[in-house]
Amino acid sequence: MKHKENIRKSILEKKVSRRDALSTAAKIGLAAVVAGVVGGVGGYYAGSMTVPERTVTKTVTKTETVTRAVTTPITTPTVTTTPTTTPKLTEVTMIIRSGPEADYIKEIAKYYNENWTPKTGIKLVLEEYGRHGYFERVVTTLLSKSPKYDLLWTLNMYTGELAEAGVIEPLDDYFADKNCFPYDIENYLPVSLEGSKYKDNIYAIPLWISTMFLYYRTDLIKDPDKLKTWDGFLELAKEFTKQHNPKSPTEFGTCMQAKKGECLPKEFYIYFWSFGGKFFKEGWVPAFNSPEGVEAAEFKVNLLRKWGVVPPDVDTYEYPEVLTALATGKVAFAIQWDAAYYDLKKAWGDKIDIIATPAKKGLDPAAFTHTWCMVLNSASKRKKEAFKLAAQLTCDPELSVRLGMSGLPIPTKTVLLNTELLEKNPHWEFMYDFIKNYGHSEIPIPEWPKIHDAVNTYFSLALYGDLTPKRAMDLLNEEVYGTLKAAGYYG
């Protein structure tokens, strides 16, 4: 597959200044990383979480499977090998993004350096970048080929671009090396690894995962099984919309994240997949305008334009607005990110619960996921030590559970099904099963950010009434085909 006029040469064989690096990044599409993500809402959909309260009312969630929780108590630290002499100290530097998650990592870094460094010989050093412009700085750092930094945080959907540019390291050999990874790789939720693969190679170590649930008011909806299908979803949305039912206790039945930006495409994919849609046919032929894709677009658009069961200004809604609508009782149910769980339980207690997002009758629901992960700088001089440390943080039974105590949902069975952690995060068991059974993620090819922007453009035009959903999906399909053709996907 040919990709954009010799990316590797233009990036890696050229001395890159900060200005040139950003210009080069734009040429390969990496500038798209910054758009929208670094805005105010970025912290919400990308996994910024409310720190869980010490006391959380436990909910009973519905799931298709029952997975036995595991108990991994926090004990004195253990490591795979015990050297007979004090190992030579190697400093591994990780770039992190400001926010609650950075605070969690700071705590575990202090603990690691005090308790593990004497045995492993690895010291974790953190360098914190601000949220504004974070992705731009990560790109600049990697393109500079500086060996100063070893591990960097990013979202899994951007690993394809970074991998194609040759600035991050493929990790399959490290995962296969028992000295580097003495754990069971199947401990990870499969989608968290699949979502960071490019050309069949793993390019990232999962750190924490995000998904969306359907939150609903248990005091209003007595038969939540109706919400398992889109037909039932619509029926209840009408019942709890005053326009259709003047006696409704809520103004609208539901709402959606329909503001043009980062959240709109991600929520739309839940509809798309659960109506049976697939992004591509064999040979990377786009299938956004398949009958299933068009049906999904028509249904979501009609929630506003035909049935009026969502607020008329829903095109301004992202995470905060959906959170407010649920927390204030403006709507009876809505699809929303897992990070909202703590705030909504605080607002409603047992009067709100979570279930799987709906699906067309006879089809499976779709758990949209994206994963914040650690990538390994190709220019690092400490690759093996950096990988070992990242693996320990996310897979070691003692370290990963300790990190999970902060509220960080590391996508492993060890963390999400730990009995002690479930006392503070009772939704994690449902989250694990939902993602394991129905998890989907965006495809981390270098062109995905352009596809993401195209979905934004054409779905928004359909929502505004400027295009029919069918025409919007046809134009989207044409643009995706043109993007991939220009990139050399079709010879």
C-alpha positions in Angstrom: 0.0 0.0 0.0 1.4 3.4 -1.0 1.0 6.2 1.5 1.4 9.9 0.7 4.6 10.8 -1.1 7.3 9.1 0.9 6.3 10.2 4.4 9.2 8.4 6.1 11.8 10.2 4.0 10.2 13.7 4.4 9.9 13.3 8.2 12.8 11.2 9.3 15.6 12.1 6.9 15.2 15.8 7.3 16.4 18.0 10.1 13.1 19.3 11.5 12.7 22.6 13.3 9.6 23.2 15.4 8.0 25.2 12.6 8.9 22.7 10.0 7.8 19.8 12.1 4.3 21.2 12.5 4.2 21.9 8.8 5.2 18.4 8.0 2.8 17.0 10.4 0.0 18.9 8.7 1.0 17.4 5.4 0.5 13.9 6.6 -2.8 14.8 8.4 -1.5 14.9 11.9 -2.8 18.4 12.4 -6.2 16.9 12.4 -5.3 15.4 15.8 -5.4 18.9 17.4 -8.8 20.0 15.9 -11.5 19.7 18.5 -9.7 17.4 20.8 -7.8 20.1 22.6 -11.0 22.2 23.1 -12.8 22.4 26.3 -14.9 19.3 25.7 -11.9 17.2 24.9 -11.3 16.2 28.5 -14.7 14.7 28.8 -15.0 12.3 25.9 -11.3 11.5 26.0 -11.5 10.1 29.5 -11.3 12.9 31.9 -13.1 11.5 35.0 -14.6 12.8 38.1 -12.8 11.3 41.0 -15.1 8.7 42.6 -16.6 9.5 46.0 -15.5 7.4 48.9 -19.0 6.1 49.2 -20.9 5.1 46.1 -24.3 3.6 45.9 -23.9 0.3 44.2 -26.1 -0.4 41.2 -27.4 -3.6 39.8 -26.6 -3.6 36.1 -27.9 -5.8 33.4 -25.5 -7.7 31.1 -25.6 -10.6 28.7 -22.9 -12.6 30.5 -21.9 -13.0 34.1 -18.2 -12.8 34.8 -16.9 -13.8 38.2 -15.1 -10.9 39.8 -11.5 -11.4 40.8 -9.8 -10.4 43.9 -6.3 -8.9 43.8 -5.5 -7.3 47.1 -2.9 -4.6 47.3 0.1 -6.3 48.9 3.8 -5.7 49.2 5.3 -5.2 45.8 6.6 -8.2 43.9 8.6 -8.4 40.7 9.3 -11.2 38.4 13.0 -11.5 39.1 15.1 -10.5 42.1 18.6 -9.4 41.1 21.5 -10.4 43.4 23.1 -7.0 43.0 21.7 -3.5 42.8 20.9 -2.9 39.1 22.2 0.0 37.2 19.7 2.9 37.3 17.9 3.7 34.0 15.6 6.7 33.9 12.5 6.3 31.7 10.8 9.6 30.8 7.0 9.6 30.1 5.1 12.6 28.7 1.7 12.9 30.3 -1.3 15.3 29.8 -2.5 17.6 32.6 -5.7 16.5 34.3 -6.9 14.0 36.9 -5.2 11.1 35.1 -1.8 12.9 35.3 -2.4 13.2 39.1 -3.0 9.4 39.3 0.2 8.7 37.4 2.2 11.1 39.6 1.1 9.1 42.7 2.0 5.7 41.2 5.3 7.1 40.0 6.2 8.1 43.5 5.2 4.7 44.8 7.1 2.9 42.0 10.3 4.8 42.4 10.3 4.2 46.2 9.4 0.5 46.1 10.2 -0.9 42.7 13.2 1.0 41.4 15.6 -0.6 43.9 14.7 -4.0 42.4 14.1 -3.2 38.7 16.7 -0.5 38.2 14.1 1.6 36.4 13.1 5.0 37.6 10.0 6.7 36.2 10.4 10.4 35.3 7.3 12.4 34.3 7.1 15.5 32.1 3.7 17.1 32.0 2.2 18.9 29.0 -0.9 21.1 29.3 -4.2 20.1 27.8 -4.3 22.9 25.3 -2.1 22.0 22.4 -1.2 18.6 23.9 -1.4 16.5 20.7 0.4 19.2 18.7 3.3 19.0 21.2 3.4 15.3 21.2 3.7 15.3 17.4 6.4 17.9 17.5 8.3 15.9 20.1 8.2 12.7 18.1 9.1 14.4 14.8 12.1 16.0 16.4 13.6 12.5 16.9 14.8 13.4 20.4 15.8 10.4 22.5 15.0 12.4 25.6 11.5 11.0 25.9 10.6 7.3 25.9 6.8 7.0 26.5 4.1 9.4 25.4 0.3 9.4 25.9 -2.0 9.5 22.9 -5.4 8.2 21.8 -5.4 4.9 19.9 -7.0 6.3 16.8 -3.9 8.3 16.0 -1.4 5.4 16.2 -1.7 4.7 12.5 -0.5 8.1 11.5 2.4 8.0 14.0 3.3 4.4 12.9 3.3 5.3 9.2 5.5 8.3 10.0 8.0 5.9 11.6 8.1 7.8 14.9 6.7 5.2 17.2 7.9 1.6 17.8 6.0 -1.6 16.9 5.6 -3.6 20.1 4.8 -7.2 19.0 8.4 -8.4 19.7 8.3 -6.8 23.2 5.0 -8.5 24.0 6.4 -11.8 22.9 9.5 -11.5 25.1 8.8 -13.0 28.5 11.6 -10.9 30.0 9.8 -7.8 28.9 6.2 -9.0 29.3 5.8 -11.9 31.8 2.0 -11.5 31.8 -0.9 -12.9 29.9 -1.7 -10.6 27.0 -5.3 -11.9 27.0 -5.7 -10.0 30.3 -6.3 -6.9 28.1 -9.7 -6.3 26.6 -9.1 -7.4 23.0 -10.5 -4.2 21.5 -8.0 -2.1 23.4 -5.1 -3.8 21.5 -6.9 -4.2 18.2 -7.7 -0.5 18.3 -4.0 0.4 18.2 -2.9 -2.0 15.5 -1.5 -0.8 12.2 -0.5 -3.3 9.4 -1.1 -6.1 11.9 1.4 -4.8 14.4 0.6 -3.5 17.9 1.8 0.1 18.4 0.5 1.1 21.8 0.1 -0.2 25.4 -3.4 0.4 26.7 -3.6 2.6 29.7 -7.3 3.4 30.2 -10.4 2.9 28.2 -13.6 4.9 27.6 -17.0 3.8 26.3 -20.7 5.0 26.3 -23.7 3.5 28.1 -27.4 4.2 27.9 -28.3 6.0 31.2 -31.9 5.9 32.1 -34.1 7.0 35.0 -35.3 3.9 36.9 -38.1 5.9 38.7 -39.6 6.8 35.3 -38.9 3.8 33.1 -40.3 0.6 34.6 -39.5 -1.7 31.6 -35.9 -0.9 30.6 -35.9 -3.9 28.3 -37.7 -1.7 25.8 -34.5 0.3 25.5 -32.7 -2.7 24.1 -34.0 -2.0 20.6 -34.1 1.3 18.6 -37.9 0.8 18.1 -38.4 0.6 21.9 -36.0 3.6 22.3 -38.2 5.7 20.0 -41.4 4.5 21.7 -40.2 5.6 25.1 -38.6 8.8 23.7 -42.0 9.9 22.5 -43.7 8.9 25.8 -41.3 11.2 27.7 -41.5 14.1 25.3 -44.1 16.7 26.2 -44.9 17.4 22.5 -46.1 13.8 22.2 -47.3 13.4 25.8 -48.2 16.6 27.7 -48.2 14.6 31.0 -44.6 13.6 30.6 -42.4 14.5 33.7 -39.5 15.3 31.4 -39.4 17.9 28.6 -37.8 15.5 26.1 -37.3 11.8 26.0 -33.6 11.8 25.1 -30.8 13.9 23.6 -27.6 13.3 21.7 -24.1 14.6 21.2 -24.7 16.3 17.9 -22.3 19.3 18.0 -19.9 19.2 15.1 -16.6 18.1 16.6 -15.1 15.1 18.3 -18.1 13.5 19.9 -20.6 13.6 17.0 -18.9 10.9 14.9 -18.1 8.7 17.9 -21.7 8.6 19.0 -23.0 8.2 15.5 -20.9 5.0 15.1 -23.0 3.4 17.9 -26.1 3.8 15.7 -24.2 2.8 12.5 -22.8 -0.4 13.9 -26.0 -1.4 15.7 -28.0 -1.1 12.5 -25.5 -3.5 10.9 -23.2 -1.0 9.2 -19.6 -1.7 8.4 -17.0 1.0 7.5 -15.4 -1.0 4.6 -16.0 -3.9 2.4 -13.1 -6.1 1.2 -10.3 -4.2 -0.4 -10.9 -1.1 1.7 -13.9 -0.2 -0.4 -16.0 2.2 1.8 -19.5 1.2 2.8 -20.8 4.2 4.7 -23.7 4.5 2.3 -24.8 0.9 2.6 -28.6 0.4 3.3 -27.6 -0.2 7.0 -25.6 2.9 7.1 -28.3 5.0 5.6 -30.9 3.5 7.9 -28.8 4.5 10.9 -28.4 8.0 9.7 -32.1 8.4 8.9 -33.0 7.2 12.4 -30.7 9.5 14.2 -31.6 12.5 12.1 -35.3 11.9 12.5 -35.0 11.9 16.3 -34.7 15.7 15.8 -36.3 16.5 12.4 -39.3 14.1 12.3 -40.1 13.1 15.8 -38.8 16.0 17.9 -37.9 13.8 20.9 -34.6 15.6 21.4 -34.0 19.3 22.3 -34.1 21.6 19.2 -30.7 23.0 20.0 -29.1 19.5 20.2 -26.6 20.5 17.6 -24.9 22.4 20.5 -24.7 19.3 22.7 -21.6 17.4 23.7 -20.6 15.7 27.0 -21.4 18.7 29.3 -24.8 19.4 27.8 -25.9 15.7 27.8 -24.7 15.4 31.4 -26.7 18.5 32.4 -29.8 17.2 30.6 -29.6 13.9 32.5 -28.7 15.4 35.9 -31.4 18.1 35.8 -34.2 15.8 34.6 -34.6 17.4 31.3 -34.5 14.0 29.6 -35.5 10.5 30.7 -32.5 8.7 29.2 -29.5 9.3 26.9 -26.3 7.8 25.6 -23.4 9.2 27.5 -19.8 8.5 28.3 -18.8 6.2 31.2 -17.1 9.1 32.9 -20.5 10.7 33.7 -21.4 7.8 36.0 -20.1 9.3 39.2 -21.8 12.7 38.7 -25.1 11.1 37.7 -25.1 8.7 40.6 -24.4 11.7 42.9 -27.4 13.5 41.3 -29.9 10.6 41.3 -28.6 7.7 43.4 -30.6 4.6 42.7 -33.0 6.6 40.4 -30.5 6.2 37.5 -28.9 3.2 36.1 -27.0 2.0 33.0 -27.7 -0.6 30.3 -26.2 -1.4 26.9 -26.9 1.0 24.1 -29.8 -0.1 21.8 -29.6 -2.1 18.6 -31.9 -2.9 15.7 -34.1 -5.8 16.5 -32.2 -9.1 15.9 -28.7 -7.4 15.9 -26.1 -6.9 18.6 -25.5 -3.6 20.4 -22.3 -1.7 19.8 -19.9 -0.5 22.6 -17.9 2.3 21.1 -14.5 2.4 22.7 -11.4 4.4 22.5 -8.3 3.9 24.5 -5.7 6.3 25.9 -2.4 4.5 25.6 1.3 4.8 25.8 3.4 4.8 22.6 7.2 4.1 22.5 9.3 6.7 20.9 11.3 5.2 18.0 14.2 7.5 18.9 14.4 6.3 22.5 17.6 4.7 23.8 15.8 2.9 26.5 13.1 1.0 24.6 13.2 -2.2 26.5 13.2 -0.6 30.0 10.4 1.8 28.9 8.2 -1.1 27.7 8.9 -3.1 30.8 7.8 -0.2 33.0 4.6 0.4 30.9 3.8 -3.3 31.1 4.2 -3.3 34.9 2.0 -0.3 35.4 -0.9 -1.8 33.4 -0.5 -5.6 34.0 1.3 -6.3 37.2 -1.4 -7.5 39.7 -0.1 -5.2 42.5 0.8 -2.0 40.5 -2.2 -2.0 38.2 -4.7 -2.5 41.0 -3.0 0.3 42.9 -3.3 2.5 39.9 -6.9 1.4 39.5 -7.7 2.5 43.0 -7.4 6.1 41.8 -10.4 5.5 39.4 -8.4 4.8 36.3 -10.2 2.1 34.2 -7.2 0.1 32.9 -8.7 -2.2 30.3 -7.8 -5.5 31.9 -9.7 -8.2 33.7 -7.3 -7.7 36.7 -8.5 -4.2 37.2 -12.1 -3.9 36.0 -13.2 -7.1 37.8 -11.2 -6.6 41.0 -13.6 -6.9 43.9 -12.1 -4.2 46.0 -12.2 -1.7 43.1 -15.8 -2.7 42.3 -16.8 -1.3 45.7 -15.9 2.2 44.5 -16.6 1.6 40.8 -19.6 -0.7 40.6 -20.2 -0.1 36.9 -16.8 -1.5 35.9 -18.1 -5.1 35.8 -20.8 -4.2 33.4 -18.3 -2.1 31.4 -15.9 -5.0 31.1 -18.6 -7.4 29.9 -20.2 -4.8 27.5 -16.8 -4.0 25.9 -15.6 -7.6 25.8 -18.8 -8.8 24.1 -19.7 -5.9 21.9 -16.6 -3.6 21.7 -15.8 -1.6 18.5 -13.2 1.0 17.9 -12.2 3.4 15.1 -9.7 2.1 12.6 -6.2 3.6 13.2 -5.2 4.1 9.6 -3.3 7.3 8.8 -6.3 8.6 6.9 -8.8 8.2 9.8 -8.7 11.8 11.1 -9.8 12.9 7.6 -12.6 10.4 7.6 -13.6 11.6 11.0 -13.9 15.1 9.7 -15.9 14.0 6.7 -18.4 12.2 9.0 -18.7 15.4 11.0 -19.4 17.5 7.8 -21.9 15.3 6.1 -23.9 14.1 9.1 -24.2 17.7 10.3 -25.6 18.7 6.9 -28.2 16.0 7.2 -29.0 17.0 10.8 -29.5 20.6 9.7 -31.7 19.5 6.8 -29.4 20.7 4.1 -29.0 17.2 2.8 -31.1 14.1 3.0 -29.5 11.3 5.1 -29.1 9.2 2.0 -27.4 12.0 0.0 -25.2 12.8 3.0 -24.0 9.2 3.3 -23.4 9.0 -0.5 -21.2 12.1 -0.4 -19.4 10.8 2.7 -18.7 7.5 0.9 -17.4 9.3 -2.2 -15.1 11.5 -0.1 -13.7 8.5 1.9 -13.1 6.7 -1.4 -11.3 9.7 -2.8 -9.1 10.0 0.3 -8.0 6.4 0.2 -7.5 6.4 -3.5 -5.2 9.4 -3.2 -3.3 7.5 -0.5 -2.7 4.6 -2.8 -5.1 2.0 -1.4 -6.4 0.9 -4.8 -3.1 0.6 -6.7 
